[in-house]
Amino acid sequence: MATRIVRVDPELKDLIPGFLNNRRQDALTIRAALAQEDMETVRILGHSMKGCGGGYGFNALSELGGILERGAQNRDSEAITNAVDELQAYLEQVEIIYD
């Protein structure tokens, strides 16, 4: 499994574990919403992720959030499934360097 390195401002160090745990929970919520065909929940979570990822230095999360949001708008379950798979893989592989 490849490690994905993200460089983060040391001032954010105390916030990052909670931020990443929230994204892990988002992935579970998205899967549950998808199973219920609740595209609005997927859209909202994707939109939120798109907006906040880059602010913490996680540009990949912003990109995935955008994919999730568009997938929900288009009711594209396959795109959402692929994006949430990628999200969970990313969260398992990410390594934070504070500098």
Secondary structure, DSSP 8 states (H G I E B T S, - for coil): ---EEEEE-GGGTTTHHHHHHHHHHHHHHHHHHHHTT-HHHHHHHHHHHHHHTGGGT-HHHHHHHHHHHHHHHTT-HHHHHHHHHHHHHHHHHEEEEE-
